[in-house]
């Protein structure tokens, strides 16, 4: 069963969903991510595309939808992993 997709907008450096942005809980591998009010000055909310992956700009780690410990987290960047491949779509 495929997980239900969510739509986020990458407005660098923020990954937005309405008024909330994706933030890491800590700057280390395995740290969970969560949605919180957007703040362009918050270093935990800074992201950029890295090939098919989304890389946290400060930690250098990538967003992983299926880390070994459960819910989405940041892990070492390995773009060959399907769990780190994100499908961008143009919004018109």
PDB file of N, CA, C and O in Angstrom:
ATOM      1  N   UNK A   1       0.843  -1.176   0.000  1.00  0.00           N
ATOM      2  CA  UNK A   1       0.000   0.000   0.000  1.00  0.00           C
ATOM      3  C   UNK A   1       0.889   1.241   0.000  1.00  0.00           C
ATOM      4  O   UNK A   1       1.792   1.364   0.828  1.00  0.00           O
ATOM      5  N   UNK A   2       0.639   2.132  -0.905  1.00  0.00           N
ATOM      6  CA  UNK A   2       1.445   3.346  -1.033  1.00  0.00           C
ATOM      7  C   UNK A   2       0.913   4.426  -0.090  1.00  0.00           C
ATOM      8  O   UNK A   2      -0.296   4.641  -0.013  1.00  0.00           O
ATOM      9  N   UNK A   3       1.824   5.112   0.636  1.00  0.00           N
ATOM     10  CA  UNK A   3       1.353   6.167   1.535  1.00  0.00           C
ATOM     11  C   UNK A   3       0.688   7.299   0.766  1.00  0.00           C
ATOM     12  O   UNK A   3       1.030   7.569  -0.385  1.00  0.00           O
ATOM     13  N   UNK A   4      -0.253   7.950   1.408  1.00  0.00           N
ATOM     14  CA  UNK A   4      -0.933   9.082   0.788  1.00  0.00           C
ATOM     15  C   UNK A   4       0.056  10.228   0.622  1.00  0.00           C
ATOM     16  O   UNK A   4       0.814  10.546   1.539  1.00  0.00           O
ATOM     17  N   UNK A   5       0.040  10.843  -0.553  1.00  0.00           N
ATOM     18  CA  UNK A   5       0.994  11.917  -0.811  1.00  0.00           C
ATOM     19  C   UNK A   5       0.530  13.223  -0.175  1.00  0.00           C
ATOM     20  O   UNK A   5      -0.662  13.468   0.010  1.00  0.00           O
ATOM     21  N   UNK A   6       1.509  14.039   0.148  1.00  0.00           N
ATOM     22  CA  UNK A   6       1.258  15.373   0.664  1.00  0.00           C
ATOM     23  C   UNK A   6       1.908  16.355  -0.284  1.00  0.00           C
ATOM     24  O   UNK A   6       2.917  16.041  -0.915  1.00  0.00           O
ATOM     25  N   UNK A   7       1.339  17.538  -0.387  1.00  0.00           N
ATOM     26  CA  UNK A   7       1.910  18.562  -1.256  1.00  0.00           C
ATOM     27  C   UNK A   7       2.543  19.644  -0.408  1.00  0.00           C
ATOM     28  O   UNK A   7       1.894  20.271   0.429  1.00  0.00           O
ATOM     29  N   UNK A   8       3.833  19.845  -0.647  1.00  0.00           N
ATOM     30  CA  UNK A   8       4.580  20.910  -0.006  1.00  0.00           C
ATOM     31  C   UNK A   8       5.092  21.821  -1.093  1.00  0.00           C
ATOM     32  O   UNK A   8       5.291  21.386  -2.227  1.00  0.00           O
ATOM     33  N   UNK A   9       5.307  23.066  -0.767  1.00  0.00           N
ATOM     34  CA  UNK A   9       5.867  24.028  -1.710  1.00  0.00           C
ATOM     35  C   UNK A   9       7.285  24.365  -1.256  1.00  0.00           C
ATOM     36  O   UNK A   9       7.502  24.757  -0.110  1.00  0.00           O
ATOM     37  N   UNK A  10       8.249  24.208  -2.168  1.00  0.00           N
ATOM     38  CA  UNK A  10       9.618  24.608  -1.862  1.00  0.00           C
ATOM     39  C   UNK A  10       9.790  26.047  -2.303  1.00  0.00           C
ATOM     40  O   UNK A  10       9.907  26.337  -3.494  1.00  0.00           O
ATOM     41  N   UNK A  11       9.803  26.936  -1.342  1.00  0.00           N
ATOM     42  CA  UNK A  11      10.062  28.358  -1.580  1.00  0.00           C
ATOM     43  C   UNK A  11      11.352  28.625  -0.823  1.00  0.00           C
ATOM     44  O   UNK A  11      11.345  29.098   0.313  1.00  0.00           O
ATOM     45  N   UNK A  12      12.470  28.305  -1.489  1.00  0.00           N
ATOM     46  CA  UNK A  12      13.762  28.264  -0.810  1.00  0.00           C
ATOM     47  C   UNK A  12      13.973  29.460   0.097  1.00  0.00           C
ATOM     48  O   UNK A  12      13.760  30.606  -0.300  1.00  0.00           O
ATOM     49  N   UNK A  13      14.393  29.176   1.318  1.00  0.00           N
ATOM     50  CA  UNK A  13      14.838  27.887   1.818  1.00  0.00           C
ATOM     51  C   UNK A  13      13.751  27.087   2.545  1.00  0.00           C
ATOM     52  O   UNK A  13      14.070  26.099   3.208  1.00  0.00           O
ATOM     53  N   UNK A  14      12.490  27.481   2.441  1.00  0.00           N
ATOM     54  CA  UNK A  14      11.432  26.841   3.227  1.00  0.00           C
ATOM     55  C   UNK A  14      10.668  25.789   2.435  1.00  0.00           C
ATOM     56  O   UNK A  14      10.427  25.949   1.238  1.00  0.00           O
ATOM     57  N   UNK A  15      10.289  24.711   3.119  1.00  0.00           N
ATOM     58  CA  UNK A  15       9.366  23.713   2.582  1.00  0.00           C
ATOM     59  C   UNK A  15       8.041  23.971   3.278  1.00  0.00           C
ATOM     60  O   UNK A  15       7.887  23.665   4.461  1.00  0.00           O
ATOM     61  N   UNK A  16       7.085  24.533   2.550  1.00  0.00           N
ATOM     62  CA  UNK A  16       5.843  25.024   3.146  1.00  0.00           C
ATOM     63  C   UNK A  16       4.659  24.118   2.843  1.00  0.00           C
ATOM     64  O   UNK A  16       4.606  23.441   1.816  1.00  0.00           O
ATOM     65  N   UNK A  17       3.724  24.130   3.763  1.00  0.00           N
ATOM     66  CA  UNK A  17       2.389  23.577   3.560  1.00  0.00           C
ATOM     67  C   UNK A  17       1.466  24.566   4.270  1.00  0.00           C
ATOM     68  O   UNK A  17       1.295  24.522   5.488  1.00  0.00           O
ATOM     69  N   UNK A  18       0.888  25.445   3.485  1.00  0.00           N
ATOM     70  CA  UNK A  18       0.095  26.561   4.003  1.00  0.00           C
ATOM     71  C   UNK A  18       0.993  27.460   4.854  1.00  0.00           C
ATOM     72  O   UNK A  18       1.998  27.963   4.352  1.00  0.00           O
ATOM     73  N   UNK A  19       0.658  27.674   6.125  1.00  0.00           N
ATOM     74  CA  UNK A  19       1.449  28.555   6.992  1.00  0.00           C
ATOM     75  C   UNK A  19       2.452  27.790   7.857  1.00  0.00           C
ATOM     76  O   UNK A  19       3.079  28.363   8.747  1.00  0.00           O
ATOM     77  N   UNK A  20       2.595  26.496   7.588  1.00  0.00           N
ATOM     78  CA  UNK A  20       3.533  25.681   8.356  1.00  0.00           C
ATOM     79  C   UNK A  20       4.700  25.263   7.477  1.00  0.00           C
ATOM     80  O   UNK A  20       4.550  25.089   6.268  1.00  0.00           O
ATOM     81  N   UNK A  21       5.868  25.102   8.098  1.00  0.00           N
ATOM     82  CA  UNK A  21       7.075  24.707   7.372  1.00  0.00           C
ATOM     83  C   UNK A  21       7.709  23.486   8.024  1.00  0.00           C
ATOM     84  O   UNK A  21       7.581  23.260   9.227  1.00  0.00           O
ATOM     85  N   UNK A  22       8.398  22.705   7.191  1.00  0.00           N
ATOM     86  CA  UNK A  22       9.077  21.512   7.675  1.00  0.00           C
ATOM     87  C   UNK A  22      10.336  21.914   8.436  1.00  0.00           C
ATOM     88  O   UNK A  22      11.166  22.662   7.918  1.00  0.00           O
ATOM     89  N   UNK A  23      10.476  21.420   9.660  1.00  0.00           N
ATOM     90  CA  UNK A  23      11.623  21.734  10.510  1.00  0.00           C
ATOM     91  C   UNK A  23      12.180  20.448  11.102  1.00  0.00           C
ATOM     92  O   UNK A  23      11.442  19.497  11.359  1.00  0.00           O
ATOM     93  N   UNK A  24      13.491  20.431  11.314  1.00  0.00           N
ATOM     94  CA  UNK A  24      14.109  19.292  11.979  1.00  0.00           C
ATOM     95  C   UNK A  24      14.088  19.534  13.480  1.00  0.00           C
ATOM     96  O   UNK A  24      14.050  20.679  13.931  1.00  0.00           O
ATOM     97  N   UNK A  25      14.114  18.444  14.259  1.00  0.00           N
ATOM     98  CA  UNK A  25      14.104  18.588  15.717  1.00  0.00           C
ATOM     99  C   UNK A  25      15.511  18.791  16.278  1.00  0.00           C
ATOM    100  O   UNK A  25      15.669  19.360  17.358  1.00  0.00           O
ATOM    101  N   UNK A  26      16.542  18.329  15.548  1.00  0.00           N
ATOM    102  CA  UNK A  26      17.947  18.505  15.943  1.00  0.00           C
ATOM    103  C   UNK A  26      18.795  18.406  14.680  1.00  0.00           C
ATOM    104  O   UNK A  26      18.289  18.030  13.623  1.00  0.00           O
ATOM    105  N   UNK A  27      20.071  18.736  14.781  1.00  0.00           N
ATOM    106  CA  UNK A  27      20.951  18.777  13.613  1.00  0.00           C
ATOM    107  C   UNK A  27      21.731  17.480  13.408  1.00  0.00           C
ATOM    108  O   UNK A  27      22.786  17.497  12.775  1.00  0.00           O
ATOM    109  N   UNK A  28      21.235  16.359  13.928  1.00  0.00           N
ATOM    110  CA  UNK A  28      21.943  15.083  13.836  1.00  0.00           C
ATOM    111  C   UNK A  28      21.130  14.055  13.059  1.00  0.00           C
ATOM    112  O   UNK A  28      19.902  14.132  13.002  1.00  0.00           O
ATOM    113  N   UNK A  29      21.831  13.088  12.458  1.00  0.00           N
ATOM    114  CA  UNK A  29      21.170  12.025  11.695  1.00  0.00           C
ATOM    115  C   UNK A  29      20.174  11.290  12.585  1.00  0.00           C
ATOM    116  O   UNK A  29      20.459  11.000  13.747  1.00  0.00           O
ATOM    117  N   UNK A  30      19.017  10.997  12.033  1.00  0.00           N
ATOM    118  CA  UNK A  30      17.961  10.320  12.771  1.00  0.00           C
ATOM    119  C   UNK A  30      16.972  11.269  13.419  1.00  0.00           C
ATOM    120  O   UNK A  30      15.944  10.834  13.938  1.00  0.00           O
ATOM    121  N   UNK A  31      17.269  12.561  13.397  1.00  0.00           N
ATOM    122  CA  UNK A  31      16.355  13.540  13.999  1.00  0.00           C
ATOM    123  C   UNK A  31      15.049  13.588  13.223  1.00  0.00           C
ATOM    124  O   UNK A  31      15.045  13.599  11.992  1.00  0.00           O
ATOM    125  N   UNK A  32      13.958  13.617  13.942  1.00  0.00           N
ATOM    126  CA  UNK A  32      12.629  13.662  13.336  1.00  0.00           C
ATOM    127  C   UNK A  32      12.359  15.043  12.748  1.00  0.00           C
ATOM    128  O   UNK A  32      13.010  16.028  13.096  1.00  0.00           O
ATOM    129  N   UNK A  33      11.381  15.086  11.849  1.00  0.00           N
ATOM    130  CA  UNK A  33      10.940  16.360  11.290  1.00  0.00           C
ATOM    131  C   UNK A  33       9.505  16.611  11.735  1.00  0.00           C
ATOM    132  O   UNK A  33       8.768  15.680  12.061  1.00  0.00           O
ATOM    133  N   UNK A  34       9.130  17.860  11.743  1.00  0.00           N
ATOM    134  CA  UNK A  34       7.767  18.228  12.138  1.00  0.00           C
ATOM    135  C   UNK A  34       7.393  19.520  11.429  1.00  0.00           C
ATOM    136  O   UNK A  34       8.255  20.231  10.911  1.00  0.00           O
ATOM    137  N   UNK A  35       6.116  19.811  11.412  1.00  0.00           N
ATOM    138  CA  UNK A  35       5.618  21.051  10.833  1.00  0.00           C
ATOM    139  C   UNK A  35       5.463  22.067  11.962  1.00  0.00           C
ATOM    140  O   UNK A  35       4.945  21.758  13.035  1.00  0.00           O
ATOM    141  N   UNK A  36       5.928  23.293  11.690  1.00  0.00           N
ATOM    142  CA  UNK A  36       5.794  24.367  12.677  1.00  0.00           C
ATOM    143  C   UNK A  36       5.635  25.688  11.934  1.00  0.00           C
ATOM    144  O   UNK A  36       5.909  25.751  10.736  1.00  0.00           O
ATOM    145  N   UNK A  37       5.196  26.751  12.622  1.00  0.00           N
ATOM    146  CA  UNK A  37       5.015  28.035  11.941  1.00  0.00           C
ATOM    147  C   UNK A  37       6.295  28.455  11.208  1.00  0.00           C
ATOM    148  O   UNK A  37       7.400  28.328  11.736  1.00  0.00           O
ATOM    149  N   UNK A  38       6.122  28.953   9.990  1.00  0.00           N
ATOM    150  CA  UNK A  38       7.264  29.327   9.144  1.00  0.00           C
ATOM    151  C   UNK A  38       8.028  30.515   9.720  1.00  0.00           C
ATOM    152  O   UNK A  38       7.444  31.468  10.236  1.00  0.00           O
ATOM    153  N   UNK A  39       9.353  30.426   9.615  1.00  0.00           N
ATOM    154  CA  UNK A  39      10.236  31.498  10.069  1.00  0.00           C
ATOM    155  C   UNK A  39      11.502  31.423   9.215  1.00  0.00           C
ATOM    156  O   UNK A  39      12.310  30.511   9.391  1.00  0.00           O
ATOM    157  N   UNK A  40      11.680  32.363   8.301  1.00  0.00           N
ATOM    158  CA  UNK A  40      12.825  32.326   7.386  1.00  0.00           C
ATOM    159  C   UNK A  40      14.167  32.446   8.109  1.00  0.00           C
ATOM    160  O   UNK A  40      15.203  32.120   7.530  1.00  0.00           O
ATOM    161  N   UNK A  41      14.167  32.905   9.357  1.00  0.00           N
ATOM    162  CA  UNK A  41      15.419  33.032  10.113  1.00  0.00           C
ATOM    163  C   UNK A  41      15.740  31.786  10.935  1.00  0.00           C
ATOM    164  O   UNK A  41      16.799  31.710  11.557  1.00  0.00           O
ATOM    165  N   UNK A  42      14.839  30.817  10.941  1.00  0.00           N
ATOM    166  CA  UNK A  42      15.023  29.604  11.747  1.00  0.00           C
ATOM    167  C   UNK A  42      15.893  28.600  10.981  1.00  0.00           C
ATOM    168  O   UNK A  42      15.460  28.092   9.947  1.00  0.00           O
ATOM    169  N   UNK A  43      17.117  28.299  11.465  1.00  0.00           N
ATOM    170  CA  UNK A  43      17.995  27.389  10.730  1.00  0.00           C
ATOM    171  C   UNK A  43      17.466  25.955  10.630  1.00  0.00           C
ATOM    172  O   UNK A  43      17.876  25.212   9.739  1.00  0.00           O
ATOM    173  N   UNK A  44      16.567  25.558  11.525  1.00  0.00           N
ATOM    174  CA  UNK A  44      16.010  24.200  11.454  1.00  0.00           C
ATOM    175  C   UNK A  44      15.031  24.035  10.293  1.00  0.00           C
ATOM    176  O   UNK A  44      14.622  22.912   9.996  1.00  0.00           O
ATOM    177  N   UNK A  45      14.641  25.139   9.623  1.00  0.00           N
ATOM    178  CA  UNK A  45      13.658  25.095   8.540  1.00  0.00           C
ATOM    179  C   UNK A  45      14.273  25.311   7.155  1.00  0.00           C
ATOM    180  O   UNK A  45      13.530  25.503   6.193  1.00  0.00           O
ATOM    181  N   UNK A  46      15.583  25.287   7.023  1.00  0.00           N
ATOM    182  CA  UNK A  46      16.223  25.628   5.742  1.00  0.00           C
ATOM    183  C   UNK A  46      16.533  24.376   4.916  1.00  0.00           C
ATOM    184  O   UNK A  46      17.255  23.487   5.366  1.00  0.00           O
ATOM    185  N   UNK A  47      15.973  24.320   3.692  1.00  0.00           N
ATOM    186  CA  UNK A  47      16.091  23.166   2.792  1.00  0.00           C
ATOM    187  C   UNK A  47      16.496  23.613   1.399  1.00  0.00           C
ATOM    188  O   UNK A  47      16.287  24.764   1.017  1.00  0.00           O
ATOM    189  N   UNK A  48      17.079  22.685   0.643  1.00  0.00           N
ATOM    190  CA  UNK A  48      17.392  22.934  -0.764  1.00  0.00           C
ATOM    191  C   UNK A  48      17.333  21.609  -1.508  1.00  0.00           C
ATOM    192  O   UNK A  48      17.542  20.553  -0.911  1.00  0.00           O
ATOM    193  N   UNK A  49      17.047  21.654  -2.819  1.00  0.00           N
ATOM    194  CA  UNK A  49      17.075  20.419  -3.590  1.00  0.00           C
ATOM    195  C   UNK A  49      18.519  19.953  -3.781  1.00  0.00           C
ATOM    196  O   UNK A  49      19.424  20.768  -3.961  1.00  0.00           O
ATOM    197  N   UNK A  50      18.720  18.656  -3.740  1.00  0.00           N
ATOM    198  CA  UNK A  50      20.025  18.053  -4.039  1.00  0.00           C
ATOM    199  C   UNK A  50      19.739  16.847  -4.923  1.00  0.00           C
ATOM    200  O   UNK A  50      19.477  15.752  -4.426  1.00  0.00           O
ATOM    201  N   UNK A  51      19.791  17.054  -6.242  1.00  0.00           N
ATOM    202  CA  UNK A  51      19.370  16.001  -7.166  1.00  0.00           C
ATOM    203  C   UNK A  51      17.912  15.686  -6.895  1.00  0.00           C
ATOM    204  O   UNK A  51      17.085  16.596  -6.837  1.00  0.00           O
ATOM    205  N   UNK A  52      17.577  14.392  -6.725  1.00  0.00           N
ATOM    206  CA  UNK A  52      16.182  14.023  -6.443  1.00  0.00           C
ATOM    207  C   UNK A  52      15.816  14.145  -4.962  1.00  0.00           C
ATOM    208  O   UNK A  52      14.673  13.892  -4.580  1.00  0.00           O
ATOM    209  N   UNK A  53      16.784  14.530  -4.131  1.00  0.00           N
ATOM    210  CA  UNK A  53      16.577  14.585  -2.682  1.00  0.00           C
ATOM    211  C   UNK A  53      16.341  16.013  -2.202  1.00  0.00           C
ATOM    212  O   UNK A  53      16.529  16.977  -2.944  1.00  0.00           O
ATOM    213  N   UNK A  54      15.925  16.121  -0.943  1.00  0.00           N
ATOM    214  CA  UNK A  54      15.793  17.417  -0.274  1.00  0.00           C
ATOM    215  C   UNK A  54      16.787  17.431   0.874  1.00  0.00           C
ATOM    216  O   UNK A  54      16.701  16.619   1.795  1.00  0.00           O
ATOM    217  N   UNK A  55      17.732  18.362   0.809  1.00  0.00           N
ATOM    218  CA  UNK A  55      18.813  18.421   1.782  1.00  0.00           C
ATOM    219  C   UNK A  55      18.603  19.577   2.751  1.00  0.00           C
ATOM    220  O   UNK A  55      18.289  20.697   2.348  1.00  0.00           O
ATOM    221  N   UNK A  56      18.783  19.282   4.038  1.00  0.00           N
ATOM    222  CA  UNK A  56      18.735  20.333   5.043  1.00  0.00           C
ATOM    223  C   UNK A  56      20.020  21.137   4.917  1.00  0.00           C
ATOM    224  O   UNK A  56      21.111  20.568   4.957  1.00  0.00           O
ATOM    225  N   UNK A  57      19.906  22.452   4.765  1.00  0.00           N
ATOM    226  CA  UNK A  57      21.051  23.296   4.430  1.00  0.00           C
ATOM    227  C   UNK A  57      22.095  23.393   5.537  1.00  0.00           C
ATOM    228  O   UNK A  57      23.280  23.544   5.237  1.00  0.00           O
ATOM    229  N   UNK A  58      21.704  23.313   6.781  1.00  0.00           N
ATOM    230  CA  UNK A  58      22.652  23.476   7.881  1.00  0.00           C
ATOM    231  C   UNK A  58      23.311  22.144   8.245  1.00  0.00           C
ATOM    232  O   UNK A  58      24.529  22.086   8.412  1.00  0.00           O
ATOM    233  N   UNK A  59      22.529  21.086   8.368  1.00  0.00           N
ATOM    234  CA  UNK A  59      23.076  19.783   8.775  1.00  0.00           C
ATOM    235  C   UNK A  59      23.721  19.033   7.612  1.00  0.00           C
ATOM    236  O   UNK A  59      24.598  18.196   7.827  1.00  0.00           O
ATOM    237  N   UNK A  60      23.289  19.329   6.369  1.00  0.00           N
ATOM    238  CA  UNK A  60      23.780  18.587   5.212  1.00  0.00           C
ATOM    239  C   UNK A  60      23.121  17.229   5.053  1.00  0.00           C
ATOM    240  O   UNK A  60      23.488  16.469   4.157  1.00  0.00           O
ATOM    241  N   UNK A  61      22.149  16.905   5.911  1.00  0.00           N
ATOM    242  CA  UNK A  61      21.447  15.621   5.858  1.00  0.00           C
ATOM    243  C   UNK A  61      20.209  15.740   4.976  1.00  0.00           C
ATOM    244  O   UNK A  61      19.750  16.844   4.682  1.00  0.00           O
ATOM    245  N   UNK A  62      19.667  14.587   4.553  1.00  0.00           N
ATOM    246  CA  UNK A  62      18.538  14.584   3.619  1.00  0.00           C
ATOM    247  C   UNK A  62      17.262  14.052   4.258  1.00  0.00           C
ATOM    248  O   UNK A  62      17.296  13.229   5.173  1.00  0.00           O
ATOM    249  N   UNK A  63      16.147  14.542   3.756  1.00  0.00           N
ATOM    250  CA  UNK A  63      14.839  14.101   4.217  1.00  0.00           C
ATOM    251  C   UNK A  63      14.599  12.674   3.750  1.00  0.00           C
ATOM    252  O   UNK A  63      14.721  12.373   2.563  1.00  0.00           O
ATOM    253  N   UNK A  64      14.257  11.799   4.685  1.00  0.00           N
ATOM    254  CA  UNK A  64      14.038  10.382   4.398  1.00  0.00           C
ATOM    255  C   UNK A  64      12.643  10.007   4.891  1.00  0.00           C
ATOM    256  O   UNK A  64      12.318  10.202   6.062  1.00  0.00           O
ATOM    257  N   UNK A  65      11.820   9.468   3.988  1.00  0.00           N
ATOM    258  CA  UNK A  65      10.437   9.142   4.359  1.00  0.00           C
ATOM    259  C   UNK A  65      10.321   7.824   5.121  1.00  0.00           C
ATOM    260  O   UNK A  65       9.298   7.580   5.761  1.00  0.00           O
ATOM    261  N   UNK A  66      11.340   6.974   5.067  1.00  0.00           N
ATOM    262  CA  UNK A  66      11.271   5.671   5.738  1.00  0.00           C
ATOM    263  C   UNK A  66      12.551   5.346   6.498  1.00  0.00           C
ATOM    264  O   UNK A  66      13.184   4.333   6.201  1.00  0.00           O
ATOM    265  N   UNK A  67      12.954   6.161   7.464  1.00  0.00           N
ATOM    266  CA  UNK A  67      14.161   5.826   8.215  1.00  0.00           C
ATOM    267  C   UNK A  67      13.911   4.592   9.082  1.00  0.00           C
ATOM    268  O   UNK A  67      12.757   4.263   9.355  1.00  0.00           O
ATOM    269  N   UNK A  68      14.968   3.901   9.521  1.00  0.00           N
ATOM    270  CA  UNK A  68      14.787   2.694  10.334  1.00  0.00           C
ATOM    271  C   UNK A  68      13.993   2.926  11.616  1.00  0.00           C
ATOM    272  O   UNK A  68      13.331   2.011  12.104  1.00  0.00           O
ATOM    273  N   UNK A  69      14.049   4.132  12.162  1.00  0.00           N
ATOM    274  CA  UNK A  69      13.405   4.394  13.451  1.00  0.00           C
ATOM    275  C   UNK A  69      11.954   4.852  13.354  1.00  0.00           C
ATOM    276  O   UNK A  69      11.381   5.226  14.378  1.00  0.00           O
ATOM    277  N   UNK A  70      11.330   4.844  12.176  1.00  0.00           N
ATOM    278  CA  UNK A  70       9.920   5.203  12.110  1.00  0.00           C
ATOM    279  C   UNK A  70       9.574   6.355  11.218  1.00  0.00           C
ATOM    280  O   UNK A  70       9.870   6.315  10.024  1.00  0.00           O
ATOM    281  N   UNK A  71       8.937   7.416  11.769  1.00  0.00           N
ATOM    282  CA  UNK A  71       8.430   8.512  10.939  1.00  0.00           C
ATOM    283  C   UNK A  71       9.547   9.280  10.227  1.00  0.00           C
ATOM    284  O   UNK A  71      10.720   9.109  10.559  1.00  0.00           O
ATOM    285  N   UNK A  72       9.192  10.131   9.245  1.00  0.00           N
ATOM    286  CA  UNK A  72      10.203  10.866   8.482  1.00  0.00           C
ATOM    287  C   UNK A  72      11.235  11.556   9.375  1.00  0.00           C
ATOM    288  O   UNK A  72      10.923  12.081  10.444  1.00  0.00           O
ATOM    289  N   UNK A  73      12.473  11.528   8.888  1.00  0.00           N
ATOM    290  CA  UNK A  73      13.598  12.080   9.638  1.00  0.00           C
ATOM    291  C   UNK A  73      14.665  12.520   8.648  1.00  0.00           C
ATOM    292  O   UNK A  73      14.504  12.359   7.438  1.00  0.00           O
ATOM    293  N   UNK A  74      15.754  13.073   9.164  1.00  0.00           N
ATOM    294  CA  UNK A  74      16.896  13.391   8.311  1.00  0.00           C
ATOM    295  C   UNK A  74      17.958  12.314   8.514  1.00  0.00           C
ATOM    296  O   UNK A  74      18.240  11.907   9.640  1.00  0.00           O
ATOM    297  N   UNK A  75      18.536  11.864   7.411  1.00  0.00           N
ATOM    298  CA  UNK A  75      19.565  10.830   7.449  1.00  0.00           C
ATOM    299  C   UNK A  75      20.663  11.199   6.459  1.00  0.00           C
ATOM    300  O   UNK A  75      20.537  12.180   5.725  1.00  0.00           O
ATOM    301  N   UNK A  76      21.736  10.417   6.436  1.00  0.00           N
ATOM    302  CA  UNK A  76      22.792  10.645   5.460  1.00  0.00           C
ATOM    303  C   UNK A  76      22.193  10.626   4.065  1.00  0.00           C
ATOM    304  O   UNK A  76      21.309   9.818   3.778  1.00  0.00           O
ATOM    305  N   UNK A  77      22.662  11.502   3.204  1.00  0.00           N
ATOM    306  CA  UNK A  77      22.122  11.599   1.845  1.00  0.00           C
ATOM    307  C   UNK A  77      22.551  10.389   1.016  1.00  0.00           C
ATOM    308  O   UNK A  77      23.740  10.139   0.819  1.00  0.00           O
ATOM    309  N   UNK A  78      21.559   9.650   0.538  1.00  0.00           N
ATOM    310  CA  UNK A  78      21.785   8.510  -0.346  1.00  0.00           C
ATOM    311  C   UNK A  78      20.677   8.539  -1.397  1.00  0.00           C
ATOM    312  O   UNK A  78      19.655   7.870  -1.242  1.00  0.00           O
ATOM    313  N   UNK A  79      20.881   9.320  -2.479  1.00  0.00           N
ATOM    314  CA  UNK A  79      19.819   9.504  -3.468  1.00  0.00           C
ATOM    315  C   UNK A  79      19.398   8.222  -4.176  1.00  0.00           C
ATOM    316  O   UNK A  79      18.378   8.208  -4.866  1.00  0.00           O
ATOM    317  N   UNK A  80      20.168   7.140  -4.017  1.00  0.00           N
ATOM    318  CA  UNK A  80      19.755   5.877  -4.617  1.00  0.00           C
ATOM    319  C   UNK A  80      18.611   5.226  -3.831  1.00  0.00           C
ATOM    320  O   UNK A  80      17.973   4.296  -4.325  1.00  0.00           O
ATOM    321  N   UNK A  81      18.352   5.704  -2.620  1.00  0.00           N
ATOM    322  CA  UNK A  81      17.243   5.175  -1.821  1.00  0.00           C
ATOM    323  C   UNK A  81      15.928   5.792  -2.283  1.00  0.00           C
ATOM    324  O   UNK A  81      15.810   7.014  -2.382  1.00  0.00           O
ATOM    325  N   UNK A  82      14.956   4.958  -2.560  1.00  0.00           N
ATOM    326  CA  UNK A  82      13.641   5.457  -2.986  1.00  0.00           C
ATOM    327  C   UNK A  82      13.017   6.344  -1.913  1.00  0.00           C
ATOM    328  O   UNK A  82      12.243   7.246  -2.235  1.00  0.00           O
ATOM    329  N   UNK A  83      13.338   6.104  -0.650  1.00  0.00           N
ATOM    330  CA  UNK A  83      12.757   6.886   0.446  1.00  0.00           C
ATOM    331  C   UNK A  83      13.324   8.302   0.532  1.00  0.00           C
ATOM    332  O   UNK A  83      12.837   9.119   1.314  1.00  0.00           O
ATOM    333  N   UNK A  84      14.360   8.598  -0.275  1.00  0.00           N
ATOM    334  CA  UNK A  84      14.910   9.956  -0.316  1.00  0.00           C
ATOM    335  C   UNK A  84      14.647  10.640  -1.653  1.00  0.00           C
ATOM    336  O   UNK A  84      15.168  11.727  -1.907  1.00  0.00           O
ATOM    337  N   UNK A  85      13.850  10.017  -2.502  1.00  0.00           N
ATOM    338  CA  UNK A  85      13.527  10.611  -3.804  1.00  0.00           C
ATOM    339  C   UNK A  85      12.180  11.313  -3.687  1.00  0.00           C
ATOM    340  O   UNK A  85      11.182  10.718  -3.280  1.00  0.00           O
ATOM    341  N   UNK A  86      12.175  12.583  -4.050  1.00  0.00           N
ATOM    342  CA  UNK A  86      10.962  13.399  -3.980  1.00  0.00           C
ATOM    343  C   UNK A  86      10.588  13.830  -5.381  1.00  0.00           C
ATOM    344  O   UNK A  86      11.464  14.111  -6.200  1.00  0.00           O
ATOM    345  N   UNK A  87       9.315  13.884  -5.664  1.00  0.00           N
ATOM    346  CA  UNK A  87       8.821  14.177  -7.009  1.00  0.00           C
ATOM    347  C   UNK A  87       8.299  15.605  -7.088  1.00  0.00           C
ATOM    348  O   UNK A  87       7.162  15.879  -6.703  1.00  0.00           O
ATOM    349  N   UNK A  88       9.134  16.518  -7.588  1.00  0.00           N
ATOM    350  CA  UNK A  88       8.654  17.898  -7.717  1.00  0.00           C
ATOM    351  C   UNK A  88       7.648  18.030  -8.852  1.00  0.00           C
ATOM    352  O   UNK A  88       7.745  17.339  -9.867  1.00  0.00           O
ATOM    353  N   UNK A  89       6.698  18.909  -8.671  1.00  0.00           N
ATOM    354  CA  UNK A  89       5.716  19.214  -9.710  1.00  0.00           C
ATOM    355  C   UNK A  89       5.572  20.721  -9.780  1.00  0.00           C
ATOM    356  O   UNK A  89       5.546  21.410  -8.761  1.00  0.00           O
ATOM    357  N   UNK A  90       5.479  21.218 -11.001  1.00  0.00           N
ATOM    358  CA  UNK A  90       5.265  22.649 -11.179  1.00  0.00           C
ATOM    359  C   UNK A  90       3.839  23.000 -10.786  1.00  0.00           C
ATOM    360  O   UNK A  90       2.891  22.302 -11.147  1.00  0.00           O
ATOM    361  N   UNK A  91       3.701  24.072 -10.054  1.00  0.00           N
ATOM    362  CA  UNK A  91       2.375  24.545  -9.653  1.00  0.00           C
ATOM    363  C   UNK A  91       1.995  25.671 -10.594  1.00  0.00           C
ATOM    364  O   UNK A  91       2.713  26.662 -10.722  1.00  0.00           O
ATOM    365  N   UNK A  92       0.860  25.506 -11.249  1.00  0.00           N
ATOM    366  CA  UNK A  92       0.443  26.557 -12.196  1.00  0.00           C
ATOM    367  C   UNK A  92      -0.809  27.253 -11.711  1.00  0.00           C
ATOM    368  O   UNK A  92      -1.306  28.163 -12.375  1.00  0.00           O
TER     369      UNK A  92
END
